[in-house]
Amino acid sequence: MTEQFISKSVKVSKSPEENPIKSLVHEYDDQDLFIDELVISCLKLKNDVELQKRYKKNKEFIYTNHLERRFYYHRDKSDAPRITICIIHDLKQKMYHRGISICSYLDIVNKEDGRDIAEDRAVKAMKLKTSTEEIIRGDIIMGYDSIPELNYEYKSDYNVVITEFERKLFTPKPIQE
């Protein structure tokens, strides 16, 4: 009699779509994927917040130490600023420091991000008193009709000799009456 009861209460299906155990397993797999995506998203947001805090500290450092900074750009065929250069002038030490940000063609161009990264690298060079992060020429070549004239070796460059163009950026403009 118990065998008849069991056979009546449990519906055996040969189709995997109708198997309740399999559907539960797939539901848990979907939840695990969802949780993994949430964790990755949270870590990315945490990293973005930490970067924004660092960029804010850089701006405070520049302001409190009475440093001058200037930005300029090298643009690609579509006029997007792919290379951002920040020059920081330390008036007390009479030194210049350069930071370079190179936007990948896999990324969306964001001028503000480029400025923050270039400025961060210039401040890094100044604080560490050394040049770091060698430039890989392959990063620059893609997307340009002609390769921009970049005679720099590092993305974070300490105590640089600035170009004539960069010198003009720091030259005060005469007041016209």
CORFEN-V752599 format. One record per pair of residues at least 24 apart in sequence whose ideal C-beta (glycine too) atoms are under 6 Angstrom apart, sorted by sequence separation. I is the first residue (numbers start at 1). J is the second residue. If there is no record, write none. Layout:
[[I & J] [I & J]]
This chain:
[[98 & 122] [132 & 156] [97 & 122] [131 & 157] [131 & 158] [97 & 125] [130 & 158] [80 & 109] [97 & 126] [129 & 158] [81 & 111] [84 & 114] [84 & 115] [125 & 156] [86 & 118] [124 & 156] [125 & 157] [85 & 118] [86 & 119] [125 & 158] [84 & 118] [88 & 122] [121 & 155] [121 & 156] [86 & 122] [102 & 139] [105 & 142] [105 & 143] [71 & 115] [100 & 155] [99 & 156] [98 & 157] [55 & 116] [58 & 119] [97 & 158] [58 & 120] [98 & 160] [95 & 159] [96 & 160] [58 & 123] [96 & 162] [76 & 143] [74 & 148] [87 & 166] [89 & 170] [70 & 169]]
